[in-house]
């Protein structure tokens, strides 16, 4: 039984259990894929984020809408974003001079972005066509 388990674990690709990036092999590619408008997948959140990255360094804006989907607030967030690669995949640092937090990029493709905070909480976004 132990030999079968060892055989299965050596054949099973471990990356399938973690990060799912269909698009990217470098920090620059991750930034290019994240660039643009994203909406949080939550029925009570009526806001969008716009990310803008260049060479792994970025910034973002928050757009809030009312119930009629009219734009009511635009705010550039005073934080620097930095994408970096670790042994387990790509992560993003959020800072405003002091480190605010680091999120693992769990899923990234043309339609979906999922961040996982250090406490394990996931935040899912879907891409909005420009």
C-alpha positions, 0 to 999 in steps of 0.5 A: 500500500505504501509503495502505491501511495508513493507512486501516486504522489510521484506521478501526481503533479503538485502544481495542480494542487496550488496555483492555477496560472494559465497565462504566465511564466514571468512577473511581467506576463502576470502584470500584463494579464492583471492590467485592466478592470476587475469586479469583485465576485460578491453580490453586495460589492458594487465596485471595480478595481483598475490595475496598472502594472509595468515591469512588475510594479503597479498601482490601482484605482477603486471605482464605486457605483450606486444601485443604478450602476452610475459611477459615484466615486473614483479614487486612486489608492495610495499603495504600491503593488509589486508582483514577485515570484516565489517557489510556490508561485506568484505573489503580490505585495501591497504597501504604502511605504510600510508593508500592508500585506502579501497575497498569493495569486491563486488563479489568473486567466483572461476572466478570473483573478483569485487572491489568497491572503496569508490568513487563507481568505480568498478574494475572487474577481472577474475581468470587465471588458474595456 
